[in-house]
Amino acid sequence: MTRDTVSGVSIPDDLVLVGHVTGAYGIQGWVRIKPYSADADALLHAKTWWLDKPALRDVDAMQAKTHGEDVVAQLMGVADRNAAEALKGATVQIRRSHFPALANNEFYWVDLIGLAVENLQGESLGAVADLMDSGAHPILRVIVPMGAEETRELLIPFVDQFVKVVDQSARKITVDWGLDY
């Protein structure tokens, strides 16, 4: 599926923001990207990236590799350092359908956002608004509606002890967590 078009190019509706260009790398037109995930597999494996500078457009990634905590890449049409520097600040998106396949019981964070969360007692706790990395493990940030525009936040460690079932087809996560935690 696609959404609007830019300069006649259809924009896929499954684009996911995965990083941004921080500047040039070397003198031959390579760019340096700060990925928004510690695991940059999606960036490294996708052959087409979408950059929003000067306007949203697709760009072929000819080569990409990790360099420390960043990713460096050679992009089609970016021939020198000046062209690479001109992309500084551009966001990088790729199609969700181009993410590498995961093993069982592995999830991309983007796929968990918006899922309903309920506890073992069947009580609704709210929905996943975001995930955070604590260093030791990810943490689900669940927004609990409290009534008339009032909410509260639950932070649930994304570990087997608390997260019992993730059912993406039912759009639901079952946790061992009380309403009063």
N, C-alpha and C positions, 0 to 999 in steps of 0.2 A: 504494500500500500504506500501511497505517497500523499504528501500534503501539497502546499502551494509550490509554485515554480519560481526559480530565480533565474533570470536571463534564459528562460526556456528549458532549464534543467529541473527535473522533478526532484523534490526533496523527500527522502524516505521519512516515514512517520515513526521509525524505531531508532532514531539517532539518540545516542547517549553521550553526554559530556564526559570525557575521559582525561583531559589535561589541557594545558595551555603552553604556547610557545614562549620561552623565556629569552630567546635570542639566537644568534648564529653559533655554529660550531665549526671552527676551521675556516678556510677561505674558499672552499669549493661548493658553497651553497647549502651545506647541511644545517639543519635547525636543531636546537635543543628544546626538549619538551619536558615539563614538570608533570608527571602523571598524578592523577588524583587517587590512585590506589597503589599500595605497596607492591602489588603484583601487576605488572604492566603487560601481561600476556595478550590482552585484547589489542593493545597498541602495536605490539610486535608482530601479530599475525594478520591483522587486517591489511588488505592491499589498497583499500580506498579510504581516505580520511576526508572529513568535512571541516573546512576552516572558515571562520567568519570574518576574515579580513582580506581584502577590503569589503567584500560581501560574502555571504554564505555560498560556498562552492565546494565541489568535490575535487580532490587532488589524489593522484596515484602516489602511494608510498613505494619508492623503488627499493629502498633498504632501510631497515630500522634495527637498532641494537641498544642494549642497556649500556649506560656509561655512569657508574656510581649509582645514585638514586634517580637519575634522569634517563630519558631515552633520547638518542640522537638519530636523526633520520635524513635521508636524501629524498627529496620530493620532486616529482616531475615538474619541470618549468621553473624551478628555483636553481639558477645556474651559478650564482656567486654570493659572496658574503653580504653584499648590499641587499640583494633580493631576500636573503634569509633574515637579515636584520629588520627589513620592512614588515615581516610577519610577527615581530615581537608583540606579545599581548593577545594574539589570535587564540581563540579557544579551538580545541580539537575534539571533534565528535566522530564516533564510528557507529555503524549500524549494529544494533543488538544482535541481529541474525549473524553477524560476522564474529561474534565472540567465540573463543574456543569452547568446545564441549567440556562439561565438567563430569567428574566421577559422581557416583551416588552419594547422597548426603552432603554435597558441596553446592553452594549457592552464590550467585552474584548478588551483591548488596542491592543493586538496582531492582532486582526481581522480588525482593522482600518488602520494599517500601510500598505502603498502602495495604498490606495484608492485614486482615482482622486478627486480633489476638484474644484468645480465651484461655481460661485456666482449666485444670482437670475437673473442676466442679461445674463446668459449662458456663461460667460467668464471663460476660464480655468485659475485656480490659481496655479495649480501644483499638487503635490501628498503629502500625509501624510508621513513624514519621521519618525516621532516619536511623542510621547505625553509626556508632563511634568505635574507634580502635583504642582500647585501653593499654595496648602494648602486650598484655597477656592474652587477651581474647576480644572479639567484637562485643559490643553492647547494643541491644535493641533499645531505641528510644521510642516508647509507646506513649501516644497522647490519649488520655482518658477524658472523654467528655463528662463534665460535671453539671451541665445544665446551662441555660441562658448565656451562651458565649464564654462560659467558664470552663477551663480545662486544668488538668494536672498532668504531670509527666512521670512515667515509670521508666526506670533504667534496669533492664533485665539482661544479665550476662548471657551471651549466645553460646552456651555450653550444654552438653548432654544432661547435666544435673538439673537444669531448669527448662530447657527447650526440649520438649518430648516429641512433637510431630510438626513438620513443615509440609503442608499440603498445598502446593502451588496451584494445582488445578481447582481446588475448592477455595483458594485465596485465603487460607487460614493457618495460623500457627497456634499450636496448643502448648501451654507452658505450665510448669508446676510453680505457681506464683499466686499469692493471695491478693485480693482487692485492697487489703489494708497494708501492704508492704510499702 
